[in-house]
Amino acid sequence: MSAEAPPKPLPFHFQFLAGAIAGISEILTMYPLDVVKTRAQLSTTGNVGIISSLKEIIQKEGPATLYRGIAAPIFVEAPKRATKFAANEQYTTLYKKLFGLDKITQSLAIATGVSAGVTEALIIVPFELVKIRMQDPTNAALYNSTSDALRKILKKEGPLALFNGLEATIWRHAAWNGGYFGVIFGVKELLPKAKTKNEQLANNFVAGAIGGTFGTMLNTPMDVVKTRIQGYTGGGPKKYNWTLPSLALVAKEEGMGALYRGFTAKVLRLGPGGGILLVVFDTVSTFMRKHFM
Protein backbone atom coordinates (compact mmCIF):
# COMPACT_ATOMS: atom_id res chain seq x y z
CA MET A 1 0.00 0.00 0.00
CA SER A 2 1.40 3.38 -0.94
CA ALA A 3 2.06 5.96 1.74
CA GLU A 4 -0.61 8.58 2.24
CA ALA A 5 0.13 11.71 0.26
CA PRO A 6 0.95 14.80 2.36
CA PRO A 7 -1.78 17.46 2.46
CA LYS A 8 -1.68 20.09 -0.24
CA PRO A 9 0.17 23.23 0.87
CA LEU A 10 -2.10 26.16 1.61
CA PRO A 11 -1.56 29.49 -0.12
CA PHE A 12 0.03 32.06 2.18
CA HIS A 13 -3.19 34.05 2.75
CA PHE A 14 -4.99 30.90 3.94
CA GLN A 15 -2.06 30.00 6.22
CA PHE A 16 -2.19 33.52 7.63
CA LEU A 17 -5.94 33.36 8.29
CA ALA A 18 -5.77 29.91 9.90
CA GLY A 19 -2.96 31.07 12.18
CA ALA A 20 -4.88 34.19 13.14
CA ILE A 21 -7.99 32.21 14.11
CA ALA A 22 -5.87 29.76 16.10
CA GLY A 23 -4.08 32.56 17.95
CA ILE A 24 -7.16 34.50 18.94
CA SER A 25 -8.83 31.29 20.16
CA GLU A 26 -5.84 30.56 22.37
CA ILE A 27 -5.42 34.03 23.85
CA LEU A 28 -9.12 34.45 24.74
CA THR A 29 -8.97 31.14 26.60
CA MET A 30 -5.63 31.50 28.40
CA TYR A 31 -4.98 35.25 28.91
CA PRO A 32 -5.56 35.46 32.71
CA LEU A 33 -2.60 33.12 33.20
CA ASP A 34 -0.47 35.52 31.17
CA VAL A 35 -1.35 38.34 33.57
CA VAL A 36 -0.31 36.17 36.54
CA LYS A 37 2.91 35.17 34.74
CA THR A 38 3.91 38.76 33.96
CA ARG A 39 3.34 39.91 37.54
CA ALA A 40 5.42 37.03 38.88
CA GLN A 41 8.26 37.89 36.50
CA LEU A 42 8.22 41.56 37.50
CA SER A 43 8.42 40.63 41.18
CA THR A 44 11.85 40.35 42.79
CA THR A 45 10.57 38.99 46.12
CA GLY A 46 9.70 35.38 45.33
CA ASN A 47 6.99 33.18 43.87
CA VAL A 48 3.27 33.44 44.58
CA GLY A 49 0.82 30.63 43.83
CA ILE A 50 -1.40 30.87 40.77
CA ILE A 51 -4.68 30.38 42.60
CA SER A 52 -3.75 32.85 45.33
CA SER A 53 -2.63 35.36 42.69
CA LEU A 54 -5.88 35.03 40.77
CA LYS A 55 -7.93 35.39 43.96
CA GLU A 56 -5.94 38.42 45.09
CA ILE A 57 -6.31 40.15 41.73
CA ILE A 58 -10.07 39.53 41.65
CA GLN A 59 -10.61 40.63 45.27
CA LYS A 60 -8.41 43.74 45.20
CA GLU A 61 -8.66 44.91 41.59
CA GLY A 62 -11.73 43.20 40.15
CA PRO A 63 -12.20 40.38 37.61
CA ALA A 64 -11.68 42.72 34.64
CA THR A 65 -8.03 43.08 35.68
CA LEU A 66 -7.46 39.50 34.52
CA TYR A 67 -7.94 40.85 30.99
CA ARG A 68 -6.16 44.19 31.50
CA GLY A 69 -3.98 44.94 28.51
CA ILE A 70 -5.61 42.33 26.27
CA ALA A 71 -6.34 44.88 23.53
CA ALA A 72 -2.68 45.02 22.49
CA PRO A 73 -2.19 41.23 22.15
CA ILE A 74 -5.62 40.81 20.52
CA PHE A 75 -4.69 43.46 17.97
CA VAL A 76 -1.40 41.75 17.24
CA GLU A 77 -2.56 38.17 17.77
CA ALA A 78 -3.73 37.76 14.20
CA PRO A 79 -0.40 38.75 12.60
CA LYS A 80 1.58 37.17 15.48
CA ARG A 81 0.13 33.67 15.37
CA ALA A 82 -0.47 33.87 11.65
CA THR A 83 3.21 34.66 11.23
CA LYS A 84 4.15 31.76 13.51
CA PHE A 85 2.42 29.18 11.32
CA ALA A 86 2.57 30.85 7.92
CA ALA A 87 6.27 31.70 8.28
CA ASN A 88 6.98 28.18 9.50
CA GLU A 89 5.27 26.77 6.39
CA GLN A 90 7.12 29.18 4.11
CA TYR A 91 10.50 28.47 5.71
CA THR A 92 9.79 24.74 5.42
CA THR A 93 9.27 25.08 1.67
CA LEU A 94 12.35 27.32 1.35
CA TYR A 95 14.68 25.09 3.38
CA LYS A 96 13.53 21.90 1.68
CA LYS A 97 14.49 23.42 -1.66
CA LEU A 98 17.68 24.94 -0.29
CA PHE A 99 18.97 21.70 1.24
CA GLY A 100 17.50 19.35 -1.36
CA LEU A 101 15.15 17.57 1.05
CA ASP A 102 11.97 15.85 -0.08
CA LYS A 103 10.42 15.53 3.38
CA ILE A 104 10.54 17.24 6.76
CA THR A 105 13.08 16.05 9.33
CA GLN A 106 13.27 17.00 13.00
CA SER A 107 16.34 19.16 12.37
CA LEU A 108 14.43 20.96 9.63
CA ALA A 109 11.42 21.42 11.93
CA ILE A 110 13.67 23.03 14.55
CA ALA A 111 15.35 25.30 11.98
CA THR A 112 12.06 26.46 10.50
CA GLY A 113 10.64 27.03 13.98
CA VAL A 114 13.59 29.19 15.02
CA SER A 115 13.34 31.20 11.78
CA ALA A 116 9.59 31.68 12.24
CA GLY A 117 10.19 32.75 15.84
CA VAL A 118 12.66 35.45 14.82
CA THR A 119 10.22 36.71 12.18
CA GLU A 120 7.38 36.71 14.70
CA ALA A 121 9.45 38.61 17.28
CA LEU A 122 10.20 41.46 14.88
CA ILE A 123 6.47 42.07 14.42
CA ILE A 124 5.21 41.92 18.00
CA VAL A 125 7.76 43.86 20.10
CA PRO A 126 5.78 47.15 20.43
CA PHE A 127 2.59 45.28 21.32
CA GLU A 128 4.41 43.14 23.89
CA LEU A 129 5.85 46.25 25.53
CA VAL A 130 2.45 47.92 25.84
CA LYS A 131 0.94 44.70 27.20
CA ILE A 132 3.67 44.37 29.85
CA ARG A 133 3.18 47.99 30.95
CA MET A 134 -0.58 47.43 31.23
CA GLN A 135 -0.21 44.20 33.21
CA ASP A 136 2.19 45.73 35.76
CA PRO A 137 0.10 46.58 38.85
CA THR A 138 2.36 49.56 39.66
CA ASN A 139 1.12 51.19 36.45
CA ALA A 140 -2.59 50.88 37.31
CA ALA A 141 -2.91 54.62 37.95
CA LEU A 142 -0.56 55.57 35.13
CA TYR A 143 -2.36 54.12 32.13
CA ASN A 144 -6.14 54.26 31.67
CA SER A 145 -6.27 52.05 28.59
CA THR A 146 -4.09 50.45 25.94
CA SER A 147 -4.35 53.50 23.68
CA ASP A 148 -3.56 55.78 26.64
CA ALA A 149 -0.50 53.68 27.47
CA LEU A 150 0.71 53.84 23.88
CA ARG A 151 0.21 57.61 23.72
CA LYS A 152 2.05 58.23 27.00
CA ILE A 153 4.95 55.93 26.12
CA LEU A 154 5.42 57.72 22.81
CA LYS A 155 5.20 61.16 24.44
CA LYS A 156 7.48 60.45 27.39
CA GLU A 157 9.97 57.93 25.99
CA GLY A 158 9.82 58.38 22.22
CA PRO A 159 9.00 55.96 19.38
CA LEU A 160 12.16 53.88 19.81
CA ALA A 161 11.02 52.93 23.32
CA LEU A 162 8.43 50.65 21.69
CA PHE A 163 11.32 48.47 20.57
CA ASN A 164 12.90 48.08 24.00
CA GLY A 165 13.50 44.38 24.54
CA LEU A 166 13.71 43.51 20.83
CA GLU A 167 16.81 41.39 21.29
CA ALA A 168 15.30 39.55 24.27
CA THR A 169 12.07 39.02 22.34
CA ILE A 170 14.02 37.44 19.48
CA TRP A 171 15.74 35.08 21.93
CA ARG A 172 12.39 34.22 23.53
CA HIS A 173 10.54 33.46 20.31
CA ALA A 174 13.39 31.67 18.58
CA ALA A 175 13.74 29.32 21.56
CA TRP A 176 10.00 28.70 21.95
CA ASN A 177 9.22 28.13 18.29
CA GLY A 178 12.27 25.95 17.71
CA GLY A 179 11.32 23.78 20.67
CA TYR A 180 7.61 23.80 19.82
CA PHE A 181 7.83 22.75 16.18
CA GLY A 182 10.77 20.42 16.78
CA VAL A 183 8.99 18.53 19.53
CA ILE A 184 5.70 18.42 17.60
CA PHE A 185 7.53 16.61 14.78
CA GLY A 186 9.09 14.10 17.19
CA VAL A 187 5.90 13.45 19.16
CA LYS A 188 3.81 12.92 16.02
CA GLU A 189 6.37 10.34 14.85
CA LEU A 190 5.89 8.43 18.11
CA LEU A 191 2.09 8.62 18.37
CA PRO A 192 -0.07 5.91 16.76
CA LYS A 193 -1.28 6.97 13.33
CA ALA A 194 -4.72 8.56 13.59
CA LYS A 195 -7.52 6.63 11.89
CA THR A 196 -10.38 9.00 12.65
CA LYS A 197 -10.88 12.77 12.81
CA ASN A 198 -11.17 12.66 16.60
CA GLU A 199 -7.92 10.73 16.88
CA GLN A 200 -6.25 13.30 14.64
CA LEU A 201 -7.49 16.11 16.89
CA ALA A 202 -6.27 14.24 19.97
CA ASN A 203 -2.85 13.64 18.42
CA ASN A 204 -2.57 17.31 17.49
CA PHE A 205 -3.52 18.42 20.99
CA VAL A 206 -1.05 16.04 22.65
CA ALA A 207 1.78 16.99 20.28
CA GLY A 208 1.02 20.70 20.58
CA ALA A 209 0.73 20.61 24.36
CA ILE A 210 4.02 18.74 24.76
CA GLY A 211 5.67 21.06 22.26
CA GLY A 212 4.31 24.11 24.08
CA THR A 213 5.54 22.78 27.42
CA PHE A 214 9.04 22.09 26.08
CA GLY A 215 9.21 25.47 24.36
CA THR A 216 8.24 27.11 27.66
CA MET A 217 10.97 25.23 29.51
CA LEU A 218 13.50 26.55 26.98
CA ASN A 219 12.46 30.17 26.83
CA THR A 220 11.26 31.15 30.32
CA PRO A 221 14.61 32.68 31.41
CA MET A 222 14.62 34.89 28.30
CA ASP A 223 10.98 35.77 28.96
CA VAL A 224 11.79 36.87 32.53
CA VAL A 225 14.49 39.30 31.41
CA LYS A 226 12.36 40.49 28.47
CA THR A 227 9.61 41.39 30.94
CA ARG A 228 12.07 43.22 33.18
CA ILE A 229 13.55 45.15 30.21
CA GLN A 230 10.14 46.15 28.84
CA GLY A 231 8.79 47.02 32.29
CA TYR A 232 11.22 49.93 32.68
CA THR A 233 9.25 53.20 32.47
CA GLY A 234 12.14 55.65 32.58
CA GLY A 235 12.33 56.30 36.32
CA GLY A 236 15.83 55.92 37.71
CA PRO A 237 18.76 53.96 36.25
CA LYS A 238 17.99 51.27 33.72
CA LYS A 239 18.96 48.00 35.36
CA TYR A 240 18.26 45.53 32.54
CA ASN A 241 19.33 46.10 28.93
CA TRP A 242 20.54 42.99 27.09
CA THR A 243 19.54 39.37 27.45
CA LEU A 244 22.74 37.57 28.48
CA PRO A 245 23.97 40.20 30.98
CA SER A 246 20.44 40.43 32.42
CA LEU A 247 20.25 36.64 32.82
CA ALA A 248 23.52 36.72 34.75
CA LEU A 249 22.36 39.66 36.88
CA VAL A 250 19.04 38.07 37.86
CA ALA A 251 20.78 34.77 38.70
CA LYS A 252 23.41 36.58 40.80
CA GLU A 253 21.00 38.79 42.75
CA GLU A 254 17.98 36.51 43.11
CA GLY A 255 19.25 32.98 42.43
CA MET A 256 18.83 30.68 39.44
CA GLY A 257 15.25 29.93 40.44
CA ALA A 258 14.29 33.53 39.67
CA LEU A 259 14.92 32.83 35.98
CA TYR A 260 11.88 30.54 36.11
CA ARG A 261 9.66 32.93 38.03
CA GLY A 262 6.11 32.67 36.67
CA PHE A 263 6.93 29.32 35.05
CA THR A 264 3.90 27.45 36.38
CA ALA A 265 1.42 30.02 35.09
CA LYS A 266 3.34 30.25 31.81
CA VAL A 267 3.48 26.50 31.23
CA LEU A 268 -0.19 26.08 32.19
CA ARG A 269 -0.99 28.65 29.53
CA LEU A 270 1.40 27.63 26.76
CA GLY A 271 1.26 23.87 27.29
CA PRO A 272 -2.50 23.50 26.72
CA GLY A 273 -2.32 26.71 24.68
CA GLY A 274 0.12 25.07 22.30
CA GLY A 275 -2.34 22.21 21.91
CA ILE A 276 -5.21 24.62 21.25
CA LEU A 277 -3.10 26.45 18.65
CA LEU A 278 -2.24 23.30 16.72
CA VAL A 279 -5.75 21.83 16.88
CA VAL A 280 -7.44 25.03 15.69
CA PHE A 281 -4.81 25.71 13.02
CA ASP A 282 -5.05 22.15 11.64
CA THR A 283 -8.87 22.16 11.78
CA VAL A 284 -9.17 25.50 9.98
CA SER A 285 -6.50 24.49 7.45
CA THR A 286 -8.33 21.24 6.69
CA PHE A 287 -11.60 23.14 6.24
CA MET A 288 -9.94 25.57 3.84
CA ARG A 289 -8.36 22.78 1.78
CA LYS A 290 -11.73 21.06 1.53
CA HIS A 291 -13.86 24.06 0.62
CA PHE A 292 -11.55 26.58 -1.08
CA MET A 293 -8.98 24.52 -3.01
N, C-alpha and C positions, 0 to 999 in steps of 0.2 A: 504494500500500500504506500502510495507516495505521501510525503510529508505535507501537512496542511500549508497552503500558501500564506505568507504573511499578509496582514491587512493592507489595503491600498493606502499609500500616504495621503494625508489630508492636505489640501492647499493651505498656505500660510494663514489666510484670513479665517478659515475654519478652525485651525489650531489655536489661533489667538482667541476666538470666541469661546471655544471649549475650555481653555485655560482660565478665561475670565469668569465663566460661570462656576467652575470648580473653586476658584479662589474666594469668590464672594460667599459661596455656600459654607466654606470652611471658616471664614472670619466671623460671620454672623453667629455661628455655633460656638466658637471657642474664644471669642475676644475677652471675656472677663478674666480668663486665666492669663492673658497677655498683660492686663493691667496689674495683676498680682505679681507677675514675673518682673515687670519693669520696676515696681516699687521695691522689690527685694534686691534687685541689682543696684539701685541707687543708694540703698542703705549700707552703712559701713559698720553697723552694730550687731550683725548676726542675722540668723534665719528666723523667719516667722512662718508658722504653719499656714497652709493654703486655706483651710476651713476657717481658722481664726482670722486670717486676713480678710476673707470675703465677708465674714460676719461684722468685723470692725468697720469695713468700708460702708456696708449697708446701714449699720446703726449710726455711725457718726456723720456720713456724707450723703447717704441716700442711695437707693439701688441704681439710679441713673449714672452714678459715678463709675459703675462697672463698664459703662460704654463711653466714658469720657474720652474724647480724642478719636473716636471711631471714624469721624468724617474724613480725616486725612487718609487712613489706610483703606477705607471704602473707595475713596476717589482714585487711589493708586492701585487698588487690588486688581482691577481688571487688567491694566497693563503689566502689573507685577507678576501675577500668576500666569497670565497669558504668555509673558516673556519666558517664564520658567519652562513651560512645556513647549511652546512654539520654538524658542531658541534651542532647546534640547533636541527637538526633531530636526531642525535645520542644521545644527552642528553634527548630528548623527549622519545625515546625508553627506555633508561636506567632508567629514573625516573618513567615512567609508570610501569615498572617491579618492581622497588624498593618500590614504594608506593602502588602497587596493583591496579592501575587505568586502566580502559579499554578505556578511552577516554581522550582527552586533556581538561583541565580546564584553566581558566585565571590565577590562581595561578601557575599552572604548566608551562604555557607559559612564565610567568615572570621569574620563576626559571631557565628554560632552556635558556632564553635569557641572563640572567645575567651570567650563566655558559659559554655560547658561547662567550660572550663579554670578559670575563677574558682570555679564551683560545686565542681569536683573538689578544688581547693586547700583550700577550707574544711573538707573532710572529712578530708584526709589529713595535715594538719600534725603532730599528735602522733605519728603512726606514722613519719613522715619523720624527726622529731627523734630518736626512739629508734633508728631504723636508722642514722642518721649516727653517733650515739654508739657503737653497737656496731661499726661498721666502722672507726672510728678506732683505729689500732694502739696509741696511747698509753693507751687505755682498756681494754686487754686484761686487766689485773689488777684493774680497777675493777668491771667488770660480768661476772657469771658466765653470765648468760642474758638473754634479752629481758625476761622478767618481773622479773628482778633489777634490770635497768637502769631499768625503769619505776618500780619501788618506790623505788629510791635517788634518782631524779630528783624524784619527788614529795616524798620526805622531806626532801631537802636544799634543793631549789629551789622547791618549791611547785607546785600545779596549773597556774598560769599559765605556768610555764616550758615546758610542753608546747606552748604556742602561740608560742614564740620563732620568729621567721622567717616568721610568717604573711604579712606584706606581701610579702616576697621570694618566698614560695611562690606567691602570687597572680600576681606578675609572671611567674614561671617558667612556670606552667601556662597562663596566658592567651596568652603568646607561642608556646608549643609547640603548643597546640591550634589557635590561629588559623592558624599556618603549616601545620600538619599537614592539617587539613580543607580549607583553602583550596587547597593544592597538589594534594591528592587530586582535587578537583573539576577543576582545570585539566589535570592529567595524564590523567585519564580521558577528557576531551574530545579530547585529542590522540591517544590510543591507538586502533588499529583496533578496531572493534566486535567483541566476542567472539562466536564462533559455536558454541563448544563449552564444556563445563564446565571443562575444563583451561585453555582460553584465558581464561575468566573468572577462574579462580584466579590465573593468571599476571598478568593485568592488575591484579588487586587487590594482588598482592604488589609489583609494580613501582610502582604508584601509592602504596601505603602506605610502601614503603621510601624513595621520593623525598620523600614528605611528612614522614616521620620524620627524614630527613637535614636537610631545610630547617628544620623546627621546632627541631632541635638547634642549627643554626647561629644561629638567632634567640635561643634562650634560655640558651645556655651561660654568658654573663657573669652573668646573674641566678642561675643554678644555683651558680656558684662562690661568690658572696657569701651565698647561702642556706646553703650548706654551712658556711661560716665562721661565720655567725651561730648556726646550730644546734649547732655543735661546741663552743661556749663552755660550760664546765662550772662556772663560778662562781669560778675561781681567778684573782685579779688583776683589773685593769681590763678592762672589756668594750670591745674594740676595734671590733667591727662591730655596728651596730644596724639601720640602714635601708638599703634597696637602693641608691638613687642616691648617697648619701654614701659607701657602702662600695665601689661601683664606682669612684668617683673616687679613693678611698684606695688600693685595690689597684693601679690603673693608675699612680698617682703613685709608690708605693713599690716596685713589682715590674715595672712596664712593662705596656703594653697586652696583650702576649702572655699574661700571667698570667690575664687574664679568660677565656682559652680553655684553661686548664690542665685536663687530663683530657678534652679534646675528642675525641681519637681513640678512646679507650675508650667514651666516651659515644655517639659517632656510630656506632661499630660495633655498639653495643647497640641504639640507638633507630632506626637506619636499617633494618636487617633486622627489628628488633623491631616497628617500625611496620608492616612488611609482614606479619609473623606476626599481629599484632593484627587487621588488616583482613581477612586471609584467613580466620582462625578465626571472627571475628565474622560475616562474610558467610555462611560455610558453615553455622554454627549457626543463623543467622537464616533461611536458606533451608530448612533442615531443619524448623525450627519452623513456618514458613508452610505447608509441605507436609503435616505430620503433625498439627498442632494447631489449624489455622484452616480 
